[in-house]
Amino acid sequence: MRSARFMRYSRRVARERTIAALNRLARQAGGSAFRLVPPDGVAIDFGKGEPAFTLRAHRPSGLDALASLDALTIAHAYMDGDLDIEGDLLAAFSYQERLGDFHPAIYLWRRVKPILLGRPRVNPAWIALHYDAQNAQLHAAESIWHTYTPGVYCSDDEALESGADRKLALAFEALRLEPGQRLLEVGCGWGGMLRYSAQRGVQVTGLTLSRLQKEYVEQRIMEEQLLAEVRYQDFFTFQPTERFDAISMMGVIEDLSDYRTVMRLLSRWLKPGGRTYLDFAAERKRFDTHSFVTKHIWPGTFRMVFMPEFMEAVRESPFELMRVDNDRRNYHLWARGMYERWMRNRARITAEHGERLWRTFLLLFATVAATMDRRSHTATAYRVVLELPSDSDGEFRATKRVAAVDRARSVLRAVRDRLLSLWPTRDRGSS
């Protein structure tokens, strides 16, 4: 009897604590009205007007997660099925900016691990976490090129396929590619730009750290009889035997994140007069990756591009900045389209890959769509074209302080790599 009374009391306290937390959130954020349905089924509304979405807590742990107002805790409750979000998920995720996300252990380990072990030792497992998910993402991607980055859309309701075709055409034109030239496609994904270029007579080399993507692209190359190859290869250990006419990096530099090293390698691999195309998501803060993304989507050093740091690396390099286009609206429309397709294909995806994977990627697509539609515009995206002038001296012009730091880092990396060479590694990302 006493135990039953205690349980009822605990549930009432949890319910009241959650209501108080959500009241604070609704007042501070000023977003769409929403509804909470606790395990007892008695609904409570927050905000003014008709609720745009419903938070349905199936168990007390779902209430506890909501009461925490912590983004990662709420994500885990949703992934575990303790909590459901019904209705307009994009309206729900507009509240994310007001949630807490303080998880220093996750943040510190993602920074320290590559320093201790080196990027080539950790990159394969990091990339595989997201891109070796049984190719489940293809259920949401556009159906022609299977691109996994934003297209370029003429209207808010244009199909993902049309936007992808337009984006690939713009990138191909920006790189000034012609039949017989050689293109390096870094992070080739499921082969969108690789196939588009190879079908137009360009010889393409694609790099990936996803075994499943490599198999998929190789199959398409064989079926379409394309002059192309795909390598299982880490960016930082790639050593081509000759230079390329152009380089494409779609949605890749967020994973690389060391902009100065990237610029140095690109300048070695590109022929004078050649161009590099990049597109990427960007953030106003230098390190602002959500813990959910680091833990479950893109672990390690993944971060949205910090433009001042990126532009400083370009300024120090021999590259010339030829073009910058804001891509934020395209990014929102692409993520929204992926989210809508993922929702429509729920039955098939859960049958093939399980409920938890469906919920995990739904969180990703909905979060990205909402993030790129914030009124604060703290997150955005860009398309960038760089050119290595044909008459460039190829010199990098870093400040003395930056040059000294780079030399120190090189020495420390050499010492680390020498020590690590005493222990075998399973996979360094090269084949």
Contacts in CASP RR format, 6 or more apart in sequence:
PFRMAT RR
TARGET T0000
AUTHOR 0000-0000-0000
METHOD contacts of the structure
MODEL  1
MRSARFMRYSRRVARERTIAALNRLARQAGGSAFRLVPPDGVAIDFGKGE
PAFTLRAHRPSGLDALASLDALTIAHAYMDGDLDIEGDLLAAFSYQERLG
DFHPAIYLWRRVKPILLGRPRVNPAWIALHYDAQNAQLHAAESIWHTYTP
GVYCSDDEALESGADRKLALAFEALRLEPGQRLLEVGCGWGGMLRYSAQR
GVQVTGLTLSRLQKEYVEQRIMEEQLLAEVRYQDFFTFQPTERFDAISMM
GVIEDLSDYRTVMRLLSRWLKPGGRTYLDFAAERKRFDTHSFVTKHIWPG
TFRMVFMPEFMEAVRESPFELMRVDNDRRNYHLWARGMYERWMRNRARIT
AEHGERLWRTFLLLFATVAATMDRRSHTATAYRVVLELPSDSDGEFRATK
RVAAVDRARSVLRAVRDRLLSLWPTRDRGSS
10 60 0 8 1.000
11 39 0 8 1.000
11 40 0 8 1.000
11 60 0 8 1.000
14 60 0 8 1.000
14 63 0 8 1.000
14 64 0 8 1.000
14 67 0 8 1.000
15 38 0 8 1.000
15 40 0 8 1.000
15 63 0 8 1.000
17 63 0 8 1.000
17 67 0 8 1.000
18 36 0 8 1.000
18 38 0 8 1.000
18 57 0 8 1.000
18 63 0 8 1.000
18 64 0 8 1.000
18 66 0 8 1.000
18 67 0 8 1.000
19 36 0 8 1.000
19 44 0 8 1.000
20 67 0 8 1.000
21 66 0 8 1.000
21 67 0 8 1.000
21 68 0 8 1.000
21 69 0 8 1.000
22 36 0 8 1.000
22 46 0 8 1.000
22 55 0 8 1.000
22 66 0 8 1.000
23 46 0 8 1.000
24 69 0 8 1.000
25 46 0 8 1.000
25 69 0 8 1.000
25 95 0 8 1.000
25 98 0 8 1.000
25 99 0 8 1.000
26 33 0 8 1.000
26 34 0 8 1.000
26 46 0 8 1.000
26 47 0 8 1.000
28 98 0 8 1.000
29 94 0 8 1.000
29 95 0 8 1.000
29 97 0 8 1.000
29 98 0 8 1.000
30 47 0 8 1.000
31 47 0 8 1.000
31 91 0 8 1.000
31 94 0 8 1.000
31 95 0 8 1.000
32 51 0 8 1.000
32 52 0 8 1.000
32 53 0 8 1.000
32 88 0 8 1.000
32 91 0 8 1.000
32 94 0 8 1.000
33 45 0 8 1.000
33 46 0 8 1.000
33 47 0 8 1.000
33 48 0 8 1.000
33 49 0 8 1.000
33 50 0 8 1.000
33 51 0 8 1.000
33 52 0 8 1.000
34 45 0 8 1.000
34 46 0 8 1.000
34 47 0 8 1.000
34 51 0 8 1.000
34 52 0 8 1.000
34 53 0 8 1.000
34 54 0 8 1.000
34 55 0 8 1.000
34 91 0 8 1.000
34 92 0 8 1.000
35 43 0 8 1.000
35 44 0 8 1.000
35 45 0 8 1.000
35 46 0 8 1.000
35 51 0 8 1.000
35 53 0 8 1.000
35 54 0 8 1.000
35 55 0 8 1.000
36 43 0 8 1.000
36 44 0 8 1.000
36 45 0 8 1.000
36 46 0 8 1.000
36 54 0 8 1.000
36 55 0 8 1.000
36 57 0 8 1.000
36 66 0 8 1.000
37 43 0 8 1.000
37 54 0 8 1.000
37 55 0 8 1.000
37 56 0 8 1.000
37 57 0 8 1.000
38 44 0 8 1.000
38 57 0 8 1.000
38 63 0 8 1.000
39 57 0 8 1.000
39 58 0 8 1.000
39 59 0 8 1.000
39 60 0 8 1.000
39 63 0 8 1.000
43 54 0 8 1.000
45 51 0 8 1.000
52 87 0 8 1.000
52 88 0 8 1.000
52 91 0 8 1.000
52 92 0 8 1.000
53 85 0 8 1.000
53 86 0 8 1.000
53 87 0 8 1.000
53 88 0 8 1.000
53 89 0 8 1.000
53 91 0 8 1.000
53 92 0 8 1.000
54 84 0 8 1.000
54 85 0 8 1.000
54 86 0 8 1.000
54 87 0 8 1.000
55 66 0 8 1.000
55 83 0 8 1.000
55 84 0 8 1.000
55 85 0 8 1.000
55 92 0 8 1.000
56 83 0 8 1.000
56 84 0 8 1.000
56 85 0 8 1.000
56 86 0 8 1.000
57 63 0 8 1.000
57 66 0 8 1.000
57 82 0 8 1.000
57 83 0 8 1.000
58 81 0 8 1.000
58 82 0 8 1.000
58 83 0 8 1.000
58 84 0 8 1.000
59 82 0 8 1.000
61 77 0 8 1.000
61 80 0 8 1.000
61 82 0 8 1.000
62 77 0 8 1.000
62 82 0 8 1.000
62 83 0 8 1.000
64 77 0 8 1.000
65 73 0 8 1.000
65 74 0 8 1.000
65 76 0 8 1.000
65 77 0 8 1.000
65 82 0 8 1.000
65 83 0 8 1.000
66 74 0 8 1.000
66 77 0 8 1.000
66 83 0 8 1.000
68 74 0 8 1.000
69 98 0 8 1.000
69 99 0 8 1.000
69 100 0 8 1.000
70 99 0 8 1.000
70 100 0 8 1.000
70 101 0 8 1.000
70 102 0 8 1.000
71 96 0 8 1.000
71 99 0 8 1.000
71 100 0 8 1.000
71 101 0 8 1.000
71 290 0 8 1.000
71 291 0 8 1.000
71 292 0 8 1.000
72 101 0 8 1.000
72 103 0 8 1.000
72 290 0 8 1.000
72 291 0 8 1.000
72 292 0 8 1.000
72 295 0 8 1.000
74 83 0 8 1.000
74 99 0 8 1.000
75 292 0 8 1.000
75 296 0 8 1.000
75 363 0 8 1.000
77 83 0 8 1.000
78 84 0 8 1.000
78 85 0 8 1.000
78 359 0 8 1.000
78 363 0 8 1.000
79 296 0 8 1.000
79 356 0 8 1.000
79 359 0 8 1.000
79 360 0 8 1.000
79 363 0 8 1.000
80 356 0 8 1.000
81 355 0 8 1.000
81 359 0 8 1.000
85 92 0 8 1.000
89 339 0 8 1.000
89 362 0 8 1.000
89 366 0 8 1.000
90 336 0 8 1.000
90 339 0 8 1.000
90 366 0 8 1.000
90 369 0 8 1.000
90 370 0 8 1.000
90 373 0 8 1.000
92 366 0 8 1.000
93 366 0 8 1.000
93 367 0 8 1.000
93 369 0 8 1.000
93 370 0 8 1.000
93 371 0 8 1.000
94 370 0 8 1.000
94 373 0 8 1.000
94 374 0 8 1.000
96 367 0 8 1.000
96 370 0 8 1.000
96 371 0 8 1.000
97 374 0 8 1.000
97 376 0 8 1.000
97 378 0 8 1.000
101 290 0 8 1.000
101 291 0 8 1.000
103 291 0 8 1.000
106 291 0 8 1.000
106 294 0 8 1.000
106 295 0 8 1.000
107 287 0 8 1.000
107 291 0 8 1.000
107 294 0 8 1.000
110 294 0 8 1.000
110 299 0 8 1.000
110 300 0 8 1.000
110 301 0 8 1.000
111 301 0 8 1.000
113 122 0 8 1.000
113 300 0 8 1.000
114 122 0 8 1.000
114 300 0 8 1.000
114 301 0 8 1.000
115 416 0 8 1.000
116 416 0 8 1.000
117 420 0 8 1.000
118 413 0 8 1.000
118 416 0 8 1.000
118 417 0 8 1.000
118 420 0 8 1.000
119 234 0 8 1.000
119 236 0 8 1.000
119 301 0 8 1.000
120 234 0 8 1.000
120 236 0 8 1.000
120 237 0 8 1.000
120 428 0 8 1.000
120 429 0 8 1.000
121 420 0 8 1.000
121 425 0 8 1.000
121 428 0 8 1.000
122 300 0 8 1.000
123 209 0 8 1.000
123 234 0 8 1.000
123 235 0 8 1.000
123 236 0 8 1.000
123 255 0 8 1.000
123 429 0 8 1.000
124 209 0 8 1.000
124 234 0 8 1.000
124 427 0 8 1.000
124 428 0 8 1.000
124 429 0 8 1.000
125 427 0 8 1.000
126 255 0 8 1.000
126 298 0 8 1.000
126 299 0 8 1.000
126 300 0 8 1.000
126 302 0 8 1.000
127 208 0 8 1.000
127 209 0 8 1.000
127 210 0 8 1.000
127 255 0 8 1.000
128 209 0 8 1.000
128 210 0 8 1.000
128 211 0 8 1.000
129 296 0 8 1.000
129 297 0 8 1.000
129 298 0 8 1.000
129 299 0 8 1.000
130 297 0 8 1.000
130 298 0 8 1.000
131 189 0 8 1.000
131 208 0 8 1.000
131 209 0 8 1.000
131 210 0 8 1.000
131 212 0 8 1.000
131 213 0 8 1.000
132 210 0 8 1.000
132 211 0 8 1.000
132 212 0 8 1.000
132 213 0 8 1.000
133 353 0 8 1.000
133 357 0 8 1.000
133 361 0 8 1.000
134 212 0 8 1.000
134 352 0 8 1.000
134 353 0 8 1.000
135 190 0 8 1.000
135 212 0 8 1.000
135 213 0 8 1.000
135 216 0 8 1.000
136 349 0 8 1.000
136 352 0 8 1.000
136 353 0 8 1.000
136 357 0 8 1.000
136 361 0 8 1.000
137 148 0 8 1.000
137 361 0 8 1.000
138 146 0 8 1.000
138 190 0 8 1.000
139 341 0 8 1.000
139 342 0 8 1.000
139 345 0 8 1.000
139 348 0 8 1.000
139 349 0 8 1.000
140 337 0 8 1.000
140 338 0 8 1.000
140 339 0 8 1.000
140 341 0 8 1.000
140 342 0 8 1.000
140 345 0 8 1.000
140 361 0 8 1.000
140 365 0 8 1.000
141 147 0 8 1.000
141 148 0 8 1.000
141 160 0 8 1.000
141 190 0 8 1.000
141 338 0 8 1.000
141 341 0 8 1.000
142 159 0 8 1.000
142 160 0 8 1.000
142 161 0 8 1.000
142 163 0 8 1.000
142 164 0 8 1.000
143 161 0 8 1.000
144 161 0 8 1.000
144 164 0 8 1.000
144 165 0 8 1.000
145 164 0 8 1.000
145 165 0 8 1.000
145 168 0 8 1.000
145 191 0 8 1.000
145 192 0 8 1.000
145 193 0 8 1.000
145 195 0 8 1.000
145 196 0 8 1.000
146 189 0 8 1.000
146 190 0 8 1.000
146 191 0 8 1.000
146 192 0 8 1.000
147 164 0 8 1.000
147 167 0 8 1.000
147 168 0 8 1.000
147 190 0 8 1.000
147 192 0 8 1.000
147 193 0 8 1.000
147 250 0 8 1.000
148 189 0 8 1.000
148 190 0 8 1.000
148 251 0 8 1.000
149 167 0 8 1.000
149 250 0 8 1.000
149 251 0 8 1.000
149 279 0 8 1.000
149 334 0 8 1.000
150 167 0 8 1.000
150 279 0 8 1.000
150 327 0 8 1.000
150 330 0 8 1.000
150 331 0 8 1.000
150 333 0 8 1.000
150 334 0 8 1.000
150 335 0 8 1.000
150 381 0 8 1.000
151 160 0 8 1.000
151 163 0 8 1.000
151 164 0 8 1.000
151 166 0 8 1.000
151 167 0 8 1.000
151 330 0 8 1.000
151 334 0 8 1.000
152 163 0 8 1.000
152 166 0 8 1.000
152 167 0 8 1.000
152 170 0 8 1.000
152 327 0 8 1.000
152 330 0 8 1.000
153 162 0 8 1.000
153 163 0 8 1.000
153 166 0 8 1.000
153 329 0 8 1.000
153 330 0 8 1.000
153 333 0 8 1.000
153 334 0 8 1.000
154 162 0 8 1.000
154 163 0 8 1.000
154 166 0 8 1.000
156 333 0 8 1.000
158 333 0 8 1.000
160 334 0 8 1.000
160 337 0 8 1.000
160 338 0 8 1.000
160 341 0 8 1.000
164 192 0 8 1.000
167 279 0 8 1.000
167 330 0 8 1.000
168 192 0 8 1.000
168 193 0 8 1.000
168 196 0 8 1.000
169 196 0 8 1.000
170 383 0 8 1.000
171 193 0 8 1.000
171 248 0 8 1.000
171 250 0 8 1.000
171 277 0 8 1.000
171 279 0 8 1.000
171 383 0 8 1.000
172 193 0 8 1.000
172 196 0 8 1.000
172 197 0 8 1.000
172 200 0 8 1.000
174 275 0 8 1.000
174 277 0 8 1.000
174 322 0 8 1.000
174 323 0 8 1.000
174 385 0 8 1.000
175 183 0 8 1.000
175 246 0 8 1.000
175 248 0 8 1.000
175 274 0 8 1.000
175 275 0 8 1.000
175 276 0 8 1.000
175 277 0 8 1.000
175 385 0 8 1.000
176 246 0 8 1.000
176 274 0 8 1.000
176 275 0 8 1.000
177 183 0 8 1.000
177 197 0 8 1.000
177 200 0 8 1.000
177 202 0 8 1.000
177 245 0 8 1.000
177 246 0 8 1.000
178 202 0 8 1.000
179 200 0 8 1.000
179 201 0 8 1.000
179 202 0 8 1.000
180 201 0 8 1.000
180 202 0 8 1.000
180 203 0 8 1.000
181 202 0 8 1.000
181 203 0 8 1.000
181 245 0 8 1.000
181 246 0 8 1.000
182 202 0 8 1.000
182 203 0 8 1.000
182 204 0 8 1.000
182 205 0 8 1.000
182 242 0 8 1.000
182 244 0 8 1.000
182 245 0 8 1.000
182 246 0 8 1.000
183 193 0 8 1.000
183 197 0 8 1.000
183 202 0 8 1.000
183 203 0 8 1.000
183 204 0 8 1.000
183 205 0 8 1.000
183 244 0 8 1.000
183 245 0 8 1.000
183 246 0 8 1.000
183 247 0 8 1.000
183 248 0 8 1.000
184 204 0 8 1.000
184 205 0 8 1.000
184 206 0 8 1.000
184 207 0 8 1.000
184 240 0 8 1.000
184 244 0 8 1.000
184 246 0 8 1.000
184 247 0 8 1.000
184 248 0 8 1.000
184 269 0 8 1.000
185 191 0 8 1.000
185 193 0 8 1.000
185 194 0 8 1.000
185 197 0 8 1.000
185 204 0 8 1.000
185 205 0 8 1.000
185 206 0 8 1.000
185 207 0 8 1.000
185 247 0 8 1.000
185 248 0 8 1.000
186 206 0 8 1.000
186 207 0 8 1.000
186 235 0 8 1.000
186 247 0 8 1.000
186 248 0 8 1.000
186 249 0 8 1.000
186 252 0 8 1.000
187 206 0 8 1.000
187 207 0 8 1.000
187 208 0 8 1.000
187 209 0 8 1.000
187 235 0 8 1.000
187 249 0 8 1.000
187 250 0 8 1.000
187 251 0 8 1.000
187 252 0 8 1.000
188 194 0 8 1.000
188 206 0 8 1.000
188 207 0 8 1.000
188 208 0 8 1.000
188 213 0 8 1.000
188 217 0 8 1.000
188 230 0 8 1.000
189 208 0 8 1.000
189 210 0 8 1.000
189 213 0 8 1.000
189 217 0 8 1.000
190 213 0 8 1.000
190 216 0 8 1.000
190 217 0 8 1.000
191 206 0 8 1.000
191 213 0 8 1.000
191 216 0 8 1.000
191 217 0 8 1.000
191 220 0 8 1.000
191 230 0 8 1.000
193 204 0 8 1.000
193 248 0 8 1.000
193 250 0 8 1.000
194 204 0 8 1.000
194 206 0 8 1.000
194 217 0 8 1.000
194 221 0 8 1.000
194 226 0 8 1.000
194 228 0 8 1.000
194 230 0 8 1.000
195 220 0 8 1.000
195 221 0 8 1.000
195 224 0 8 1.000
195 226 0 8 1.000
195 228 0 8 1.000
197 204 0 8 1.000
197 248 0 8 1.000
198 204 0 8 1.000
198 221 0 8 1.000
198 224 0 8 1.000
198 226 0 8 1.000
198 227 0 8 1.000
198 228 0 8 1.000
199 224 0 8 1.000
199 226 0 8 1.000
201 227 0 8 1.000
202 227 0 8 1.000
203 227 0 8 1.000
203 228 0 8 1.000
204 226 0 8 1.000
204 227 0 8 1.000
204 228 0 8 1.000
204 229 0 8 1.000
205 228 0 8 1.000
205 229 0 8 1.000
205 230 0 8 1.000
205 231 0 8 1.000
205 240 0 8 1.000
205 244 0 8 1.000
206 217 0 8 1.000
206 228 0 8 1.000
206 229 0 8 1.000
206 230 0 8 1.000
206 231 0 8 1.000
207 230 0 8 1.000
207 231 0 8 1.000
207 233 0 8 1.000
207 235 0 8 1.000
207 238 0 8 1.000
208 214 0 8 1.000
208 217 0 8 1.000
208 230 0 8 1.000
208 231 0 8 1.000
208 232 0 8 1.000
208 233 0 8 1.000
209 232 0 8 1.000
209 233 0 8 1.000
209 234 0 8 1.000
209 429 0 8 1.000
211 232 0 8 1.000
213 230 0 8 1.000
214 230 0 8 1.000
214 231 0 8 1.000
214 232 0 8 1.000
217 230 0 8 1.000
218 230 0 8 1.000
220 226 0 8 1.000
221 228 0 8 1.000
221 229 0 8 1.000
221 230 0 8 1.000
231 430 0 8 1.000
231 431 0 8 1.000
232 429 0 8 1.000
232 430 0 8 1.000
232 431 0 8 1.000
233 429 0 8 1.000
233 430 0 8 1.000
233 431 0 8 1.000
234 428 0 8 1.000
234 429 0 8 1.000
234 430 0 8 1.000
235 252 0 8 1.000
235 256 0 8 1.000
235 262 0 8 1.000
235 265 0 8 1.000
236 256 0 8 1.000
236 261 0 8 1.000
236 265 0 8 1.000
237 428 0 8 1.000
237 429 0 8 1.000
237 430 0 8 1.000
238 265 0 8 1.000
238 269 0 8 1.000
240 269 0 8 1.000
243 268 0 8 1.000
243 269 0 8 1.000
243 270 0 8 1.000
243 271 0 8 1.000
244 269 0 8 1.000
244 270 0 8 1.000
244 271 0 8 1.000
245 271 0 8 1.000
245 274 0 8 1.000
246 270 0 8 1.000
246 274 0 8 1.000
246 275 0 8 1.000
246 276 0 8 1.000
246 277 0 8 1.000
247 266 0 8 1.000
247 269 0 8 1.000
247 270 0 8 1.000
247 275 0 8 1.000
247 276 0 8 1.000
247 277 0 8 1.000
248 276 0 8 1.000
248 277 0 8 1.000
249 276 0 8 1.000
249 277 0 8 1.000
249 278 0 8 1.000
249 279 0 8 1.000
250 277 0 8 1.000
250 278 0 8 1.000
250 279 0 8 1.000
251 278 0 8 1.000
251 279 0 8 1.000
251 280 0 8 1.000
251 281 0 8 1.000
252 278 0 8 1.000
252 280 0 8 1.000
253 259 0 8 1.000
253 262 0 8 1.000
253 278 0 8 1.000
253 280 0 8 1.000
253 305 0 8 1.000
253 310 0 8 1.000
254 280 0 8 1.000
254 281 0 8 1.000
254 298 0 8 1.000
254 302 0 8 1.000
254 303 0 8 1.000
254 304 0 8 1.000
254 305 0 8 1.000
255 298 0 8 1.000
255 301 0 8 1.000
255 302 0 8 1.000
256 262 0 8 1.000
256 301 0 8 1.000
257 301 0 8 1.000
257 302 0 8 1.000
257 303 0 8 1.000
258 301 0 8 1.000
259 309 0 8 1.000
259 310 0 8 1.000
259 312 0 8 1.000
259 313 0 8 1.000
259 314 0 8 1.000
260 313 0 8 1.000
260 316 0 8 1.000
260 317 0 8 1.000
260 398 0 8 1.000
260 402 0 8 1.000
260 406 0 8 1.000
262 313 0 8 1.000
263 313 0 8 1.000
263 314 0 8 1.000
263 316 0 8 1.000
263 317 0 8 1.000
263 319 0 8 1.000
263 396 0 8 1.000
264 317 0 8 1.000
264 396 0 8 1.000
266 276 0 8 1.000
266 319 0 8 1.000
266 386 0 8 1.000
266 388 0 8 1.000
267 317 0 8 1.000
267 318 0 8 1.000
267 319 0 8 1.000
267 388 0 8 1.000
267 394 0 8 1.000
267 396 0 8 1.000
270 276 0 8 1.000
270 388 0 8 1.000
271 388 0 8 1.000
272 388 0 8 1.000
272 389 0 8 1.000
272 390 0 8 1.000
272 391 0 8 1.000
272 392 0 8 1.000
273 387 0 8 1.000
273 388 0 8 1.000
273 389 0 8 1.000
273 390 0 8 1.000
274 387 0 8 1.000
274 388 0 8 1.000
274 390 0 8 1.000
275 322 0 8 1.000
275 385 0 8 1.000
275 386 0 8 1.000
275 387 0 8 1.000
275 388 0 8 1.000
276 319 0 8 1.000
276 385 0 8 1.000
276 386 0 8 1.000
276 387 0 8 1.000
276 388 0 8 1.000
277 383 0 8 1.000
277 384 0 8 1.000
277 385 0 8 1.000
278 383 0 8 1.000
278 384 0 8 1.000
278 385 0 8 1.000
278 386 0 8 1.000
279 327 0 8 1.000
279 381 0 8 1.000
279 382 0 8 1.000
279 383 0 8 1.000
279 384 0 8 1.000
280 304 0 8 1.000
280 305 0 8 1.000
280 381 0 8 1.000
280 382 0 8 1.000
280 384 0 8 1.000
281 304 0 8 1.000
281 305 0 8 1.000
281 331 0 8 1.000
281 368 0 8 1.000
281 372 0 8 1.000
281 379 0 8 1.000
281 380 0 8 1.000
281 381 0 8 1.000
282 304 0 8 1.000
282 305 0 8 1.000
282 306 0 8 1.000
282 307 0 8 1.000
282 310 0 8 1.000
282 379 0 8 1.000
282 380 0 8 1.000
282 381 0 8 1.000
282 382 0 8 1.000
283 303 0 8 1.000
283 304 0 8 1.000
283 305 0 8 1.000
283 306 0 8 1.000
283 378 0 8 1.000
283 379 0 8 1.000
283 380 0 8 1.000
284 306 0 8 1.000
284 378 0 8 1.000
284 379 0 8 1.000
285 306 0 8 1.000
285 378 0 8 1.000
286 303 0 8 1.000
286 306 0 8 1.000
286 309 0 8 1.000
287 303 0 8 1.000
287 306 0 8 1.000
288 303 0 8 1.000
288 304 0 8 1.000
289 298 0 8 1.000
289 302 0 8 1.000
289 303 0 8 1.000
289 304 0 8 1.000
290 367 0 8 1.000
292 363 0 8 1.000
292 367 0 8 1.000
293 302 0 8 1.000
293 364 0 8 1.000
294 300 0 8 1.000
294 302 0 8 1.000
296 360 0 8 1.000
297 360 0 8 1.000
297 364 0 8 1.000
304 379 0 8 1.000
305 382 0 8 1.000
307 382 0 8 1.000
311 321 0 8 1.000
314 321 0 8 1.000
314 386 0 8 1.000
316 396 0 8 1.000
316 397 0 8 1.000
316 398 0 8 1.000
316 402 0 8 1.000
317 396 0 8 1.000
318 388 0 8 1.000
318 389 0 8 1.000
318 392 0 8 1.000
318 393 0 8 1.000
318 394 0 8 1.000
318 395 0 8 1.000
318 396 0 8 1.000
319 386 0 8 1.000
319 387 0 8 1.000
319 388 0 8 1.000
320 386 0 8 1.000
320 387 0 8 1.000
320 388 0 8 1.000
320 389 0 8 1.000
321 384 0 8 1.000
321 385 0 8 1.000
321 386 0 8 1.000
322 385 0 8 1.000
322 386 0 8 1.000
322 387 0 8 1.000
323 383 0 8 1.000
323 384 0 8 1.000
323 385 0 8 1.000
324 382 0 8 1.000
324 383 0 8 1.000
324 384 0 8 1.000
324 385 0 8 1.000
325 382 0 8 1.000
325 383 0 8 1.000
325 384 0 8 1.000
326 380 0 8 1.000
326 381 0 8 1.000
326 382 0 8 1.000
327 380 0 8 1.000
327 381 0 8 1.000
327 382 0 8 1.000
327 383 0 8 1.000
328 372 0 8 1.000
328 377 0 8 1.000
328 379 0 8 1.000
328 380 0 8 1.000
328 381 0 8 1.000
329 372 0 8 1.000
330 381 0 8 1.000
331 368 0 8 1.000
331 372 0 8 1.000
331 380 0 8 1.000
331 381 0 8 1.000
332 369 0 8 1.000
332 372 0 8 1.000
332 373 0 8 1.000
335 365 0 8 1.000
335 368 0 8 1.000
335 369 0 8 1.000
335 372 0 8 1.000
336 369 0 8 1.000
337 365 0 8 1.000
337 369 0 8 1.000
338 365 0 8 1.000
338 369 0 8 1.000
339 362 0 8 1.000
339 365 0 8 1.000
339 366 0 8 1.000
339 369 0 8 1.000
342 349 0 8 1.000
342 358 0 8 1.000
342 361 0 8 1.000
342 362 0 8 1.000
342 365 0 8 1.000
343 362 0 8 1.000
346 358 0 8 1.000
349 357 0 8 1.000
349 358 0 8 1.000
350 358 0 8 1.000
371 379 0 8 1.000
372 379 0 8 1.000
372 380 0 8 1.000
372 381 0 8 1.000
388 394 0 8 1.000
398 406 0 8 1.000
END
